[in-house]
Amino acid sequence: MRFRIPALLGMLLCGGIAGVTPVALEAAEPAAAQQKPQIGAEAMAALQRMGETLRQPQVSFQAQTIRVYAGPKGEPLHIFHTLDVTVKRPNRLLVVRNGDDGQSKLVYDGKTLFVYMQDGNKYASIPVPGTIDGMMKEAMGRLGVDFPLADFLSDMPAKAFLSGVTQGEVVNTVTIDGIPVLHMFFVQPPGMELELWLEKNARSLPHRLIVTYRSLPGEPSFTATFSNWNFSIHPSDTEFVFEPPPGAVRVALKPPAATEQPGRANAPGGAK
């Protein structure tokens, strides 16, 4: 699970903490890669089952998310969002986000990535032909952005989740809504901790995700609660066509400023 600058996609889709440069979070990756990951057998098996489940051709789900970030005086502040995600592999993705800071939308039609912000009635686009995986890599590579739920949309969810992780194990089994769930804990240097709750059955569907940024001021966090998983949907390609609302203004996407200081934490989600 790699996290870069959640500048635009992260801001729209409940990414991590804005203002964390790629240098800050990726500097330790080569060193971490030299270590053999220590992942418990039960945790690895659960992740592999999750990966097989989430790789279905079509899926939709909802995620309730909470981000904690440091305010202007260092006080912990929270921002809430609801995400409705629809995936049609290999090259269609729709994410509608509603939250404290308004509504936004991400639409990928296999050729172009569109990002729309209701606040200001603005949208931007990037030509990205290929697959969902390719789109995420291209957009993240060009813009330096990411968001914590991207791993679950990957062609190989288990591998994506474990990218950069050096340790992982099952903590215990808990019951959520009457379903036995494995509570797992993972470490990703240089200062991230991941908690993941997966159903203790053949599907291993995700129920919760918590990411804690130990290396950032105030140790901010991101929480997602998953629900409404549906693998029986049959969305048409027209559902992934973006039509700008009346009066919408197209804006240019800009890459992160090269002058950002590594490790700096700003308010996410456009909060000031």
VEXTIMAR-180495 format. One record per residue (C-alpha): y negated, z negated, x; residue number from 1. Coordinates in pm, 1 decimal, padded with zeros to 6 digits. Each point is the difference from the previous one (the first is absolute). Layout:
+----------+----------+----------+-----+
:        Y :        Z :        X :   i :
+----------+----------+----------+-----+
:        Y :        Z :        X : NUM :
...
+----------+----------+----------+-----+
This chain:
+----------+----------+----------+-----+
:        Y :        Z :        X :   i :
+----------+----------+----------+-----+
:  00000.0 :  00000.0 :  00000.0 :   1 :
: -00311.5 :  00126.9 :  00176.0 :   2 :
: -00351.4 : -00100.6 : -00102.0 :   3 :
: -00307.8 :  00179.2 :  00124.2 :   4 :
: -00348.6 :  00011.8 : -00151.6 :   5 :
:  00025.3 : -00029.1 : -00378.8 :   6 :
: -00342.8 :  00163.8 : -00024.9 :   7 :
:  00029.7 :  00243.5 : -00287.4 :   8 :
:  00359.8 :  00011.7 : -00117.8 :   9 :
:  00030.9 : -00371.0 :  00064.5 :  10 :
: -00323.8 : -00068.8 : -00179.2 :  11 :
:  00117.4 :  00198.9 : -00299.3 :  12 :
:  00365.4 : -00093.8 : -00001.4 :  13 :
: -00013.2 : -00366.0 :  00099.2 :  14 :
:  00057.5 :  00040.4 :  00367.0 :  15 :
: -00029.8 : -00271.2 :  00257.1 :  16 :
: -00320.5 : -00117.3 :  00162.9 :  17 :
: -00270.0 :  00259.0 :  00063.0 :  18 :
: -00145.1 :  00032.7 :  00346.0 :  19 :
:  00317.8 : -00057.7 :  00202.6 :  20 :
:  00007.0 :  00282.6 :  00250.9 :  21 :
:  00315.6 :  00188.6 :  00098.6 :  22 :
: -00043.2 : -00131.3 :  00354.3 :  23 :
:  00009.2 : -00359.4 : -00118.2 :  24 :
:  00322.2 :  00023.1 : -00199.7 :  25 :
:  00185.8 :  00265.4 :  00196.8 :  26 :
: -00070.5 : -00121.8 :  00350.8 :  27 :
:  00303.6 : -00225.5 : -00002.5 :  28 :
:  00235.4 :  00260.7 : -00149.0 :  29 :
:  00127.9 :  00138.7 :  00332.4 :  30 :
:  00084.2 : -00350.1 :  00121.2 :  31 :
:  00161.2 : -00087.3 : -00333.4 :  32 :
:  00201.3 :  00320.5 :  00010.5 :  33 :
:  00159.8 : -00111.7 :  00327.1 :  34 :
:  00148.4 : -00301.5 : -00173.8 :  35 :
:  00316.8 :  00042.8 : -00199.6 :  36 :
: -00083.8 : -00103.7 : -00357.3 :  37 :
:  00183.6 : -00312.1 : -00112.2 :  38 :
:  00070.2 :  00065.0 : -00366.4 :  39 :
:  00257.9 : -00213.3 : -00180.6 :  40 :
:  00300.7 :  00184.7 : -00140.1 :  41 :
: -00068.1 : -00110.4 : -00360.0 :  42 :
: -00365.5 :  00103.0 :  00021.9 :  43 :
:  00087.7 :  00337.0 :  00151.9 :  44 :
:  00261.3 :  00070.4 : -00267.5 :  45 :
: -00248.1 : -00085.2 : -00276.9 :  46 :
: -00265.0 :  00228.4 :  00150.0 :  47 :
:  00248.0 :  00285.4 :  00029.3 :  48 :
:  00095.2 : -00040.9 : -00367.2 :  49 :
: -00369.0 : -00003.3 : -00090.3 :  50 :
: -00051.8 :  00318.3 :  00200.1 :  51 :
:  00277.6 :  00184.1 : -00182.3 :  52 :
: -00135.3 : -00111.4 : -00337.5 :  53 :
: -00361.6 :  00099.0 :  00066.5 :  54 :
:  00094.6 :  00343.3 :  00136.2 :  55 :
:  00073.6 :  00128.6 : -00349.5 :  56 :
: -00166.9 :  00334.3 : -00084.9 :  57 :
: -00229.9 : -00150.2 : -00262.2 :  58 :
: -00124.8 : -00354.0 : -00047.5 :  59 :
: -00289.0 : -00191.4 : -00150.0 :  60 :
: -00098.0 : -00365.4 :  00031.9 :  61 :
: -00288.9 : -00239.1 : -00038.2 :  62 :
: -00138.0 : -00241.4 :  00256.5 :  63 :
: -00235.1 : -00291.9 : -00056.5 :  64 :
: -00181.2 : -00068.2 :  00326.5 :  65 :
: -00222.7 : -00270.8 :  00144.5 :  66 :
: -00189.9 :  00024.8 :  00324.0 :  67 :
: -00150.6 : -00301.2 :  00172.9 :  68 :
: -00284.7 :  00065.5 :  00241.0 :  69 :
: -00276.4 : -00189.3 :  00174.4 :  70 :
: -00338.7 : -00006.7 : -00172.3 :  71 :
: -00338.2 :  00004.5 :  00178.4 :  72 :
:  00029.4 : -00371.5 :  00079.9 :  73 :
:  00367.7 :  00017.4 :  00087.3 :  74 :
:  00105.8 : -00121.7 : -00342.9 :  75 :
:  00328.2 :  00140.6 : -00140.5 :  76 :
: -00066.1 :  00247.2 : -00280.7 :  77 :
:  00246.9 :  00185.7 : -00221.8 :  78 :
:  00006.8 :  00343.9 : -00156.1 :  79 :
:  00254.9 :  00103.4 : -00266.8 :  80 :
:  00139.3 :  00344.7 : -00085.4 :  81 :
:  00265.9 :  00164.3 : -00213.4 :  82 :
:  00165.2 :  00314.5 :  00134.8 :  83 :
:  00198.3 :  00248.6 : -00206.9 :  84 :
:  00199.9 :  00220.0 :  00235.8 :  85 :
:  00191.6 :  00319.1 : -00085.1 :  86 :
:  00207.0 :  00183.6 :  00262.0 :  87 :
:  00163.4 :  00340.4 : -00032.7 :  88 :
:  00170.0 :  00095.5 :  00324.1 :  89 :
: -00046.3 :  00177.6 :  00223.4 :  90 :
: -00370.6 :  00068.2 : -00047.2 :  91 :
: -00163.1 : -00160.7 : -00304.3 :  92 :
: -00171.5 : -00340.2 : -00014.7 :  93 :
: -00233.5 : -00166.7 : -00249.0 :  94 :
: -00151.8 : -00346.4 :  00041.8 :  95 :
: -00242.3 : -00140.7 : -00257.2 :  96 :
: -00169.1 : -00322.7 :  00099.8 :  97 :
: -00195.7 : -00235.4 : -00225.5 :  98 :
: -00156.9 : -00318.6 :  00124.4 :  99 :
: -00296.6 : -00224.8 :  00059.4 : 100 :
: -00190.2 :  00283.0 :  00169.0 : 101 :
:  00068.4 :  00268.5 : -00259.9 : 102 :
:  00247.2 :  00284.5 : -00026.7 : 103 :
:  00110.7 :  00250.8 :  00260.3 : 104 :
:  00268.9 :  00261.4 :  00023.4 : 105 :
:  00206.5 :  00174.8 :  00265.9 : 106 :
:  00158.0 :  00332.3 : -00089.0 : 107 :
:  00221.4 :  00214.0 :  00223.6 : 108 :
:  00114.3 :  00335.8 : -00134.8 : 109 :
:  00199.8 :  00118.6 :  00300.5 : 110 :
: -00293.1 :  00187.0 :  00150.6 : 111 :
: -00305.2 : -00223.6 : -00025.7 : 112 :
: -00064.4 : -00374.0 : -00001.6 : 113 :
: -00274.0 : -00108.5 : -00240.8 : 114 :
: -00162.1 : -00343.2 : -00008.6 : 115 :
: -00223.9 : -00084.7 : -00294.9 : 116 :
: -00231.6 : -00301.3 : -00040.8 : 117 :
: -00127.9 : -00076.4 : -00349.6 : 118 :
: -00282.5 : -00207.6 :  00147.0 : 119 :
: -00253.8 :  00268.5 :  00079.3 : 120 :
:  00222.2 :  00270.1 : -00155.3 : 121 :
:  00090.3 :  00135.0 :  00343.5 : 122 :
:  00305.5 :  00169.0 :  00143.9 : 123 :
:  00122.8 :  00138.9 :  00329.2 : 124 :
:  00284.3 :  00226.9 :  00101.3 : 125 :
:  00206.6 :  00092.1 :  00306.3 : 126 :
:  00225.2 :  00306.6 :  00025.1 : 127 :
:  00344.7 : -00139.7 :  00085.4 : 128 :
:  00290.4 :  00235.5 : -00079.0 : 129 :
:  00352.0 : -00137.0 :  00034.9 : 130 :
:  00171.6 : -00315.0 : -00125.4 : 131 :
: -00114.6 : -00347.5 : -00102.1 : 132 :
:  00109.8 : -00131.2 :  00339.1 : 133 :
: -00183.3 :  00280.7 :  00176.1 : 134 :
: -00309.4 : -00056.3 : -00210.8 : 135 :
: -00012.9 : -00369.7 :  00083.6 : 136 :
:  00046.1 :  00064.3 :  00371.5 : 137 :
: -00259.2 :  00277.8 :  00001.6 : 138 :
: -00258.8 : -00194.3 : -00198.4 : 139 :
:  00058.1 : -00319.2 :  00195.5 : 140 :
: -00007.8 :  00183.8 :  00329.4 : 141 :
: -00324.3 :  00180.0 : -00078.5 : 142 :
: -00178.2 : -00289.6 : -00167.1 : 143 :
:  00169.4 : -00300.6 :  00157.5 : 144 :
:  00086.8 : -00148.7 : -00337.8 : 145 :
:  00305.1 : -00161.7 : -00152.0 : 146 :
:  00099.2 : -00232.1 : -00281.3 : 147 :
:  00286.6 : -00250.1 : -00019.6 : 148 :
:  00188.4 :  00172.0 : -00282.6 : 149 :
:  00036.1 :  00330.8 :  00187.1 : 150 :
:  00337.3 : -00102.9 :  00144.9 : 151 :
:  00154.8 : -00014.9 : -00346.8 : 152 :
: -00100.1 :  00364.3 : -00059.2 : 153 :
:  00147.7 :  00125.9 :  00324.4 : 154 :
:  00303.4 :  00230.1 :  00017.9 : 155 :
:  00166.6 : -00283.1 :  00193.8 : 156 :
: -00142.7 : -00325.5 : -00143.1 : 157 :
:  00215.6 : -00240.7 :  00201.9 : 158 :
: -00081.6 :  00168.5 :  00330.9 : 159 :
: -00369.5 :  00017.8 : -00087.8 : 160 :
: -00012.7 : -00367.9 : -00095.1 : 161 :
:  00165.1 : -00104.7 :  00326.1 : 162 :
: -00227.4 :  00211.8 :  00220.4 : 163 :
: -00153.9 : -00240.8 :  00251.1 : 164 :
:  00194.2 : -00300.3 : -00133.4 : 165 :
:  00167.3 : -00208.3 :  00269.9 : 166 :
:  00158.7 : -00280.9 : -00203.2 : 167 :
:  00129.9 : -00038.0 : -00353.3 : 168 :
:  00233.0 : -00219.7 : -00201.6 : 169 :
:  00085.1 : -00125.2 : -00346.7 : 170 :
: -00171.9 : -00331.7 : -00077.2 : 171 :
:  00185.6 : -00084.2 : -00320.8 : 172 :
:  00091.0 :  00123.1 : -00346.5 : 173 :
: -00239.2 : -00067.3 : -00286.6 : 174 :
: -00002.1 :  00094.3 : -00368.2 : 175 :
: -00278.4 :  00219.8 : -00137.6 : 176 :
:  00003.1 :  00081.2 : -00370.5 : 177 :
:  00367.1 : -00099.2 : -00013.5 : 178 :
:  00098.6 :  00231.0 :  00288.7 : 179 :
:  00135.0 : -00130.9 :  00335.5 : 180 :
: -00235.1 :  00122.6 :  00272.4 : 181 :
:  00019.7 : -00015.2 :  00379.6 : 182 :
: -00312.6 : -00145.8 :  00161.2 : 183 :
: -00038.0 :  00150.3 :  00348.7 : 184 :
: -00240.9 : -00055.7 :  00288.9 : 185 :
: -00095.6 :  00250.7 :  00273.5 : 186 :
: -00222.5 : -00005.0 :  00306.9 : 187 :
: -00198.0 :  00301.8 :  00120.5 : 188 :
: -00203.3 : -00049.2 :  00318.9 : 189 :
: -00280.0 : -00034.9 :  00085.6 : 190 :
: -00064.3 : -00241.0 : -00284.4 : 191 :
:  00145.6 :  00100.5 : -00333.1 : 192 :
:  00250.8 : -00184.3 : -00215.2 : 193 :
:  00177.4 :  00165.0 : -00293.2 : 194 :
:  00178.8 : -00164.8 : -00289.9 : 195 :
:  00209.8 :  00222.7 : -00225.2 : 196 :
:  00198.4 : -00091.7 : -00311.1 : 197 :
:  00285.8 :  00240.4 : -00091.7 : 198 :
:  00246.8 : -00022.3 : -00285.6 : 199 :
:  00334.8 : -00139.1 :  00116.4 : 200 :
:  00205.2 :  00287.1 : -00139.6 : 201 :
:  00092.6 :  00361.8 :  00070.1 : 202 :
: -00350.8 :  00127.8 : -00078.7 : 203 :
: -00203.1 : -00246.5 :  00210.5 : 204 :
: -00319.1 :  00082.4 : -00186.6 : 205 :
: -00317.1 : -00154.4 :  00146.1 : 206 :
: -00153.4 : -00283.4 : -00203.6 : 207 :
: -00267.1 : -00132.5 :  00235.2 : 208 :
: -00167.7 :  00075.4 :  00331.1 : 209 :
: -00236.7 : -00225.8 :  00194.7 : 210 :
: -00165.7 :  00110.4 :  00323.6 : 211 :
: -00186.6 : -00262.1 :  00205.4 : 212 :
: -00229.9 :  00109.0 :  00285.2 : 213 :
:  00024.2 : -00294.8 :  00240.0 : 214 :
: -00209.6 :  00166.2 :  00270.8 : 215 :
: -00305.9 :  00057.6 : -00221.4 : 216 :
: -00273.2 : -00255.9 : -00073.4 : 217 :
:  00094.3 : -00215.3 : -00294.4 : 218 :
:  00354.7 :  00139.3 :  00001.6 : 219 :
: -00051.2 :  00221.0 : -00308.7 : 220 :
:  00292.6 :  00120.2 : -00206.7 : 221 :
:  00120.7 :  00265.6 : -00243.5 : 222 :
:  00236.4 : -00072.7 : -00290.6 : 223 :
:  00177.4 :  00249.1 : -00228.3 : 224 :
:  00220.2 : -00077.8 : -00298.8 : 225 :
:  00212.5 :  00295.8 : -00115.6 : 226 :
:  00115.8 :  00075.8 : -00354.4 : 227 :
:  00096.4 :  00277.7 : -00243.3 : 228 :
:  00220.2 :  00193.6 :  00242.0 : 229 :
:  00114.6 :  00320.6 : -00171.0 : 230 :
:  00228.9 :  00260.0 :  00157.0 : 231 :
:  00056.7 :  00196.4 : -00320.1 : 232 :
: -00342.5 :  00160.8 : -00025.1 : 233 :
: -00047.4 :  00378.4 : -00002.9 : 234 :
: -00366.5 :  00062.6 :  00081.5 : 235 :
: -00121.8 :  00359.0 : -00006.6 : 236 :
: -00204.1 :  00146.6 :  00283.8 : 237 :
: -00302.8 :  00006.3 : -00229.2 : 238 :
: -00014.4 : -00379.9 :  00016.4 : 239 :
: -00088.3 :  00032.0 :  00368.1 : 240 :
: -00291.1 :  00239.3 : -00048.4 : 241 :
: -00343.5 : -00148.5 :  00066.0 : 242 :
: -00286.3 :  00108.8 : -00223.8 : 243 :
: -00336.7 : -00147.6 :  00102.2 : 244 :
: -00166.3 : -00180.3 : -00292.0 : 245 :
: -00326.9 :  00146.5 : -00131.1 : 246 :
: -00281.6 : -00059.4 :  00245.3 : 247 :
:  00231.8 : -00115.8 :  00281.3 : 248 :
: -00145.4 :  00048.5 :  00347.5 : 249 :
:  00216.2 :  00117.5 :  00287.6 : 250 :
: -00056.9 : -00189.3 :  00324.4 : 251 :
:  00125.2 :  00061.9 :  00351.6 : 252 :
:  00254.1 : -00235.2 :  00154.6 : 253 :
: -00098.9 : -00136.7 :  00335.5 : 254 :
:  00233.5 : -00144.4 :  00265.4 : 255 :
: -00048.5 : -00365.5 :  00106.2 : 256 :
: -00291.9 : -00054.6 :  00234.9 : 257 :
:  00110.3 : -00004.4 :  00363.5 : 258 :
: -00235.5 : -00289.7 :  00065.3 : 259 :
:  00194.5 : -00251.2 : -00211.1 : 260 :
:  00105.6 : -00305.6 :  00195.8 : 261 :
:  00375.5 : -00074.4 :  00016.7 : 262 :
:  00102.9 : -00292.4 : -00212.5 : 263 :
: -00315.7 : -00006.2 : -00208.3 : 264 :
:  00064.1 : -00090.4 : -00366.3 : 265 :
: -00235.0 :  00122.7 : -00269.8 : 266 :
:  00017.9 : -00048.5 : -00373.6 : 267 :
:  00266.2 :  00221.0 : -00156.1 : 268 :
: -00026.6 :  00198.8 : -00315.7 : 269 :
: -00367.6 :  00068.5 :  00042.6 : 270 :
: -00089.5 : -00366.9 : -00044.5 : 271 :
: -00303.6 : -00117.2 :  00187.8 : 272 :
+----------+----------+----------+-----+
